[in-house]
C-alpha cells in the first residue's frame, strides 16, 4: 500500500471492537474520517444494539488517531463519495457493499476487510 491518506467509513472504524486492529494494518498512513461518520459512530455507541460495544471501542480509538474532516452533506456515504472524488489521492476504507459499488463506478480506490483479517485494496 503506497498511498498515504485513507478515508475511513463508520463500519471500518468499528473493526477494532470486533478484534481487527486496523491501526496496526494501516500504520504510517494518514487516517481521515468525516464528522458525519464520527456522529454515526457515537450514536451507535450510545445505543443498545449488538454493535454498540464495537462502536464504543471504535469511537474511543478514532478520537485519538483519526483526523476528522467536516462535511456539509447530510449523508456519510455521500460525503465520502464527494471527498474521494474531490481528492483523487484518497483511498476509502469500507466494508459497505452499496458504498463499494458506487465508489467503483467512480474509479475510487477501496480498502476492505477480507476473510475477517486481511485488508486488501480494490
Secondary structure, 3 states (H helix, E strand, C coil): CCCCEEEECHHHHCHHHHCCCHHHHCCCCEEEEEHHHHHHHHHHHHCCCCCHHHHHHHHHHHHHHCEEECCCCCCHHHHHHHHHHHCCCCEEECCCHHHHHHHHHCCCCEEEEECCCEEEEC
